[in-house]
Amino acid sequence: MTVQNTEVEYPVHITIELVENLMNNNDVRKVCVFASSSNFLDAVYYNDARELGKLLGQNGYDIVYGGSNLGLMWACASQVKEFGGKVTGVMPEKLHSMGVFTKGCDEFIITAGMRERKAKIDEISDAVITLAGGFGTLEEISEMIVQKQLGYNKKPIIILNTHGFYDKLNAFFEEIIEEKFANKNMRSIYYIAQTPQDAIDYLKNYKPSELDVDKNAIYAR
């Protein structure tokens, strides 16, 4: 089910960055953002989420996210909207019935369950940025990395390392590679950004590479 929202209007900011990005030919327009829905985090995480949303909007990107009115999810999405981007929310029917959705989306899609939610987000997005989050966020970004590893997409996958939040996860990724549970080429599948601007720069300059997905490339050697 798709719900079009007409209740909320935001000003559109036309910037040099927006015009330049519209001329960019890497075909990235809709950016999926995975993030925490917690309202009890340190301020540094909300600051980065809002800054990322602002930069996405200013640079002509739209956002696809989980549709929540909570946490880093809405902190980012609300700024995308304020600075000229369109916002698509995707939420399972069970969560929607709990009232944790926002009316600030341009489009709102209700799915049967969590798997359908991820599939829809994947279907309609051109890139992925992951902010700090819990187990749900970790599950989402892991699936996107594996899909790219197996050649199902060539989307840019960015992990925003606010306040060093993902340092330990990145170290674990390195251990997986060093112990040969994954190929060393996995490092090229995702990008660890240290700031929101770093994430935007990578997004704007991203060029998909031809991933060799035969058995020798998928598995460690």
N, C-alpha and C positions, 0 to 999 in steps of 0.2 A: 504494500500500500504506500502511495506517495502523497504527501500533504504539502501543498504550496502555501507559504506564509506570506501574508500581505499586511500584517499588523505593525511591523517595525520598519522604520526607514532610517537610514544612516547617510551622512554626506559622503559623496564620492570625491576622493582627493586625486587629481590628475597630477602626476609627477614625471620628471625626466626619467626616473628609474622605471616607471610603469611603461612609458612609451618605448624605451630601449628594450625592455623585456618582451614586449609584444612583437618586436622585430627579431627576437632571438629565434633560431630555427631548431632548437632541440626538442620542440613539441611537448615540453612540460608545462601544463596549465593548471591541472587539478592536483593538489598536494594532499596526500593522506597524512594526518597527524595523529599518532598514538601518544597517549599521555595519561597521567594519573587523574582520577576524579576526586581526590582527597582535598578537603578544605583546611587541613591541619598541618600544612608543610611550612618550612622556613620560607621567608619572603623572597629569598634569592631565586627560588624555583618559579614563583609566580612572575617575578620581574623578567626572567628570561622567556617565559611563555608569552607574556604580553609583547615583549620586544620582537620575538619571532613573528607573532601575528601581525604586528605593525609592518615589519619588513616584507612579509609575504604580500600583504595588501598593497603596499607602496610599489612593489615590483610586478604587479599585475597577475599575481597568482590567486586562484580560488582554493578553498580548503574543503576536504572531505574528512569528517571525524565522527566520533561516536554519538554525537547529538546531545550530550549531557550539558546541564546548566551548572555543573560543579567543577571545582578544582582547576588543574592546569588545562583541562580540555576546553572549558569555556573562557578561561583567561586568554588563551591563544585565539580561539575562534571569534570572540567578540572584537578583538583588535583587527583581525582580518576584515571583518565586516565594516568596522569604523573607517578603515583606510582603503576602501574601494573594492575589496574582494567579495566574491559570493561564497556563501557557506551552505554546505550540504551536510545534514545530520543523518546518521544511519543507526537505528537502535532496535533491539529485539522487542517484541510485543510485551514480554514480561516486565522489562525495565520501564518501558513507556507507561505501563499501567501503574507503576509506582510513582509517577509524577516527577521523575528526575530529568526530564527533557526541557529544552529551551524553545521558546517561540521566536527566537531571533534568527532562525535559519531561513534561507531563500527556498530551500527544498528540504523536506523531511521524509525519510524512507523508513517504514516500519517492516522489520523482517520477522520470520517465524522463530528464529533462535540465534544463538551466538555464531554458529558456523555460517549461517546464511548472511549474517551481518558482515563477517570478515570477507566472504566471497563478494558481496556487493561493493564493499569499500575497495577491494582489489580490482574489481571490474571497472570502476569509474574513476580511478585515480591514476596519475602518471608518475608519481614519485612518493616516497615515504620519508617522513621525518619523525623520529621517536624522541619524545621528551622523557624526563624522569617519570618512573611509574612503578607499579607493583607487579604481581604475578601475571595479571592479565596483559599488561603492556609487554612484559618479557615474552609471553607466549605469542603475542601478535608479531613482534619484530623477528622472533626466531622463525616463524613460518614464512615471513617474507624473504628472509635470507635464504632459506632452503629452496623456495620457489625460484629465486634467481639463480642459485647454484645449479639447479636442474634444468635451467633454460626456459622456464615458463614465462619469464619476463626479463626485461633489461632496464628496469626502473632504477633511478638513483635511490639508494637507501642510506639515510643519514641518521646517525645517533648523536643527539646533542648532549654533550657531557657537562651539563651545568654543575658547577661546584665539585667537579671530579666524581660525580655520582656513578658514572659507568667505568671508572678506572679498574675496579676489581673485576667487572664483567669482561672488559677488554683483556685483562691479564688472563682470565680463564679461557677466553677465545684463543689467546696465544698458546696456552698450555695444550688445548685441544689440537692445535696445529703442530706444535713441537712434538707431541706424543703420537703424531701421525693418525689421529682419529679424523682428521680433515686435511685436504690438500692445501698447500701453502698459497695457492691462488685464491683461496677464500678471502684473503686480506683485501683483494681488489673489489669484492662484492659489496662491502659496506664502507662507510666513511665516518670516522669519529670527529665530529665538529666540536670545537672548544667554545665557540660563541655563536649567538644567532646570526651575526653577520658572516661568520665563517660558513655556516650552513647555507645561507643564501648565495654566497659566492660559488660554492661547490655546485649548487643547484643550477645556477645561471650558466656555468661553464661545463656542465656535464655532457660528455659524449659517450654513448653506449659502446662497449667493446664487444667483439664477437667472442662469446664464451664457448670454450671447447667442452662439450658435455658428454664426451665418450667416457668409458669406465675409468680410464687412466687419469682423466682430469678430475672426475668426481671424487675418487678415492685418493687417500694419501699415498705418497710414494717417496 
